[in-house]
Amino acid sequence: MHPRDLTSAELADLLDDAYRADRSLGTAGLDAKVRLELADHLGCHPERQAQVWEAWQKLLILEGDVEEGDALFWLNVEFVKPCPEQS
């Protein structure tokens, strides 16, 4: 399923899986194709990225084991890819 077809909460769950895998926090992560589609989708839709970040923040607060600042840096700098039209 393409990221555009998922809710913000579902996308936040995917981000959480990718983040935890990247930080070796005990998850299998995402399939490479899903990861790329998600990174591209969020890079091309900043308003959607903001909605997903808000949903992910709620998840991070509930779980309480991840520093929000590190997660936001990872999202903006390490994960999201610039939209091809903007590169």
C-alpha angles and dihedrals in degrees: 000000000000119000091244088065095055131084122246089253092053091049090048089055090052091049090050091053092049093046094049091049092049091049094044092242096146111276132114093234126211135314107262093244093051091046093052093046091050094047091048094045093051091045092055095043111047092173089056090047089055091051092049091047089054091051091045092050089058089051092048091050091050093049092042097194101099130070108239093214092056091047092051092048090050091049096048101035109023106028114031115075122211114257110262090235090056097047 
